[in-house]
Amino acid sequence: MRALSYAVIRLVLEETTRQLSRDVDVSELHTPEVNSVARGMTVSCATDGNHGKSTAQGAQLVGAKCATFVHSGLSNERIAAIARFGAQMIRVDGNYHDSVVQASRVAAQEGWITVSDTSWPDYERIPRFVMQGYAALVSEALRQLPEPPTHVFIQAGVGGIAAAVAGHLSVLLGDDRPCFTVVDPSRAACLFESARAGHPVEVDHGQSTVMAMLECYEPPLVAWHFLSRTADAFMAVDDEDAISGMKRLANPKHGDPAVVAGESGGVGLAALLKAASDPTLRGKIGLGPNARVVLINTEGATVPVLYEQLVGATPAEVTAKHIKPVKNRTTDGASSWGLL
Ligand SMILES: Cc1ncc(COP(=O)(O)O)c(C=O)c1O
């Protein structure tokens, strides 16, 4: 989720470049000139949790102000995790959609900059910055791997991380790029259904999913544009699959290190396990014994109480079982990189 911080930094550097009428790059991030421009800027967003945290963190890093709109369904724990970075928290009655509407209304009134990973017509530049931020994790992963992966399974909400990773891998590896599978929650499978339809579709807003950070009902155009060209397969996993993935990461086999992955974090492994246990799926994506699979764990135990309920152990108990926080091999030959 650091990609949102990256986007905030890009916005501040861009504004400083405009105000000083000369190129300003990241090496000047902490100079008085950049700080003075940043202090006059307010970034804002509506969030379900992680997005707001990263935006607030980026704003704090550069000294900009941050206003975060949170809906009534957001837990106090998630709100506190954002407020910790000095963001002004604005509570909105209603659901996530209500907070998005309120955030864009107030931002327009106040002259705040909306930082969103979702694009809409005339709002594509900032989501593209966010995607560039995600692309950094591909370079980090490739640097640590002895050989490039043959397969990648990546969870999707609005599809920003997936699009950035797929796009960047294609650019870096060309014809040797891995088979790329995008994974949606079954209860919010907008990319999966869009792939089936051949164009972006909105899916029904049914029961909410435990994969809260992936709950998206219509893919934004920028992500769809990339994924419809770069993804090889789309899958949907059930809530039970996601929980099994979390448990498996917490209780690995054959001496593999344990990984604390939140409800939306371990979804890549959930999809890999599902595909690996189904000969038809395996065949379709060429998942054989020599596969080198990359998974990306996008969150830790963001809500520790829920984590304990689902996994049956506290994050600390799981962490105590392992040592390596980065690049953990699992029994399936898969790897995961902790982002948070
Ligand atoms: C933990 C976590 N994983 C995955 C995602 C999915 O990212 P995207 O919405 O870009 O598909 C999110 C989005 O907020 C997230 O918070």
Ligand as a Chemical Component Dictionary entry (heavy atoms), coordinates in Angstrom:
data_LIG
# 
_chem_comp.id                   LIG 
_chem_comp.type                 NON-POLYMER 
_chem_comp.pdbx_formal_charge   0 
_chem_comp.three_letter_code    LIG 
# 
loop_
_chem_comp_atom.comp_id 
_chem_comp_atom.atom_id 
_chem_comp_atom.alt_atom_id 
_chem_comp_atom.type_symbol 
_chem_comp_atom.charge 
_chem_comp_atom.model_Cartn_x 
_chem_comp_atom.model_Cartn_y 
_chem_comp_atom.model_Cartn_z 
_chem_comp_atom.pdbx_ordinal 
LIG C1 C1 C 0 -4.500 -5.333 1.562  1  
LIG C2 C2 C 0 -4.914 -5.064 0.180  2  
LIG N1 N1 N 0 -4.676 -6.001 -0.741 3  
LIG C3 C3 C 0 -5.030 -5.817 -2.018 4  
LIG C4 C4 C 0 -5.653 -4.665 -2.420 5  
LIG C5 C5 C 0 -6.099 -4.573 -3.836 6  
LIG O1 O1 O 0 -5.561 -3.514 -4.514 7  
LIG P1 P1 P 0 -6.346 -2.926 -5.750 8  
LIG O2 O2 O 0 -7.578 -2.269 -5.182 9  
LIG O3 O3 O 0 -5.387 -1.991 -6.367 10 
LIG O4 O4 O 0 -6.718 -4.073 -6.619 11 
LIG C6 C6 C 0 -5.927 -3.651 -1.487 12 
LIG C7 C7 C 0 -6.581 -2.411 -1.879 13 
LIG O5 O5 O 0 -6.824 -1.511 -1.101 14 
LIG C8 C8 C 0 -5.546 -3.865 -0.147 15 
LIG O6 O6 O 0 -5.793 -2.960 0.819  16 
# 
loop_
_chem_comp_bond.comp_id 
_chem_comp_bond.atom_id_1 
_chem_comp_bond.atom_id_2 
_chem_comp_bond.value_order 
_chem_comp_bond.pdbx_ordinal 
LIG C1 C2 SING 1  
LIG C2 N1 SING 2  
LIG C2 C8 DOUB 3  
LIG N1 C3 DOUB 4  
LIG C3 C4 SING 5  
LIG C4 C5 SING 6  
LIG C4 C6 DOUB 7  
LIG C5 O1 SING 8  
LIG O1 P1 SING 9  
LIG P1 O2 DOUB 10 
LIG P1 O3 SING 11 
LIG P1 O4 SING 12 
LIG C6 C7 SING 13 
LIG C6 C8 SING 14 
LIG C7 O5 DOUB 15 
LIG C8 O6 SING 16 
# 
